[in-house]
Amino acid sequence: MAAKKPNILFIMADQLRADYLGCNGHPTLKTPTIDAIAADGINFSRAYTQAPVCGPSRMSFYTGRYAISHGATYNNVPLKLSEKTIGDYLRPEGYRVALVGKTHMRKDIEGMQRLGVDPESSRGVLLSECGFEPFERDDGLHPDQSVSPDLAYNNYLRDLGYEGDNPWHSYANSVEDENGEVQSGWYMRNCDHPARVKEEHSETAYTTNRAIDFIRESRAQNQDQPWCLHLSYIKPHWPYIAPAPYHDMYSVADMLPVNATDAEKTNLHPVVEAFMGHDESVNFSREECRERVIPAYMGLITQLDDHLARLFAYLKEIGEYDNTVIVITADHGDYLGDHWLGEKELFHEASARIPLIIRDPRPEANATRGSVDERLIEAIDLVPTFLEIAGAPPCDHILEGRSLRPVLNGESKIEKWRQYAISEADYAWRHARNTLELAADQTRAIMITDARWKYIHYEHFRPQLFDLNNDPNEQNDLATDASYTGECERMEQALYDWYRERKTRTTISNETVAKATGSAHARGYLFGLW
């Protein structure tokens, strides 16, 4: 009997900065569980998101393709029905592929109507849920209960006695002030108070419970069937509200110094300056805001780490821990006031660089345990990695990432690694577009880095250039310095070369093309003969 294929536990924490983990050098943040995974796997220190905002980043993670290729360039832009995702690749290999948590995917309703696909059918559900079996879909943004009246988490809270139309907001993401008045967690002034919900009933705890439920159910249904679970946590994404005791676990003394100087304002790029005018940037530029939000943000990360410990303990208890490949990552980072910015979406390291830790329990990966790998890694590398782990065909005519399996195994003869990493943005939906007086189709920006230089191309504006070796804090934009014109031209050419290499012939494999090459005469097409 063939050995069971390994399970894949694909964990994503929304808006988790790469440098906000103990194993990545944060001096005060406690993440012993994640640190232990890094110590028993590989920590990729130069991993980049394909788009520093939730929706397009995740669509790249799930398809293995760049944003320009899959087309879902911002939140709530539907992913085309023609785009294959993780489930499409792994189900034929015998995997149960499911979701617990967030995808931020919007279904292509128009495409389903055109093709006559019922969204409620089994096929329609998979197309509506990014190819995942929605064991529990929860995008974690429910300001208006009428948007999702049957939200399972709200029903769970009501069953526990939390009353109201929307306990997600009124309990899990609200607080009580010094006068006992309920205050919304949407307002960052309230982030230093504990959530009104008990810790064991919070979103992170509940999401972990549901992951354990999925694993338990899968085991009961078919113990021999491997599974791929996308466990997608909502926190530490805003609202930055943490339950006790995590809300005040950290203090101002535990915060990293802000990476923002008056000097960088002397050479502002127009797009960056427009983003600085957003509410989140204006507020995060104030120490009072940072001092309330960041300790809560850190507490949410430690809470996540504690619940991952509980999940991993369950995997060990049932004997599946050493048959499960564990991936820990994030869709993007969070500025938290760095560069006078809030949120994400632009390309500084705080926003575009992501944590990526992989533990492969199999003996082939023993040689790389505990290592830190400095290769340029992209989010799109996970799908081809999962395919190779599952023994599936590589689909190299569609997938634009590279399998990390040879790296995990410490193979010495790896084909030349990528020279550049790419990240894309489409800020058409943001106030910055109006500030800059741009049309909705004039807001594309793209970052390319070779680990030394980071070059950012903006449509209709000058570029940016940073020297990451000599200016790791990205304080000095060199693009306006004539002595760096050569570097700008070199990176612009590299970006042009990258555009020309996109994979657009996705309906026929390279192998099929190779077999048919030069065979027209043999197939009876006798053109060109005398």
JOPE-V789333 format. One record per run of one state. SS is the DSSP state (H for helix, E for strand, L for the rest). FROM is the first residue (numbers start at 1). TO is the last residue. Records with the same first field share a line. If there is no record, write none. Layout:
SS->FROM-TO + FROM-TO
//
This chain:
L->1-6 + 14-16 + 18-21 + 25-31 + 40-41 + 45-46 + 49-53 + 64-66 + 71-85 + 94-95 + 102-108 + 116-121 + 129-132 + 138-144 + 148-151 + 160-166 + 173-173 + 177-181 + 185-187 + 191-198 + 202-202 + 222-226 + 234-245 + 249-251 + 255-262 + 268-269 + 277-278 + 285-286 + 318-320 + 330-337 + 341-348 + 355-355 + 360-362 + 369-370 + 374-376 + 379-380 + 391-404 + 409-420 + 427-430 + 436-443 + 450-452 + 459-463 + 468-481 + 501-509 + 517-530
E->7-13 + 17-17 + 42-44 + 47-48 + 96-101 + 133-137 + 174-176 + 182-184 + 227-233 + 324-329 + 353-354 + 356-359 + 371-373 + 377-378 + 421-426 + 444-449 + 453-458 + 464-467
H->22-24 + 32-39 + 54-63 + 67-70 + 86-93 + 109-115 + 122-128 + 145-147 + 152-159 + 167-172 + 188-190 + 199-201 + 203-221 + 246-248 + 252-254 + 263-267 + 270-276 + 279-284 + 287-317 + 321-323 + 338-340 + 349-352 + 363-368 + 381-390 + 405-408 + 431-435 + 482-500 + 510-516
//
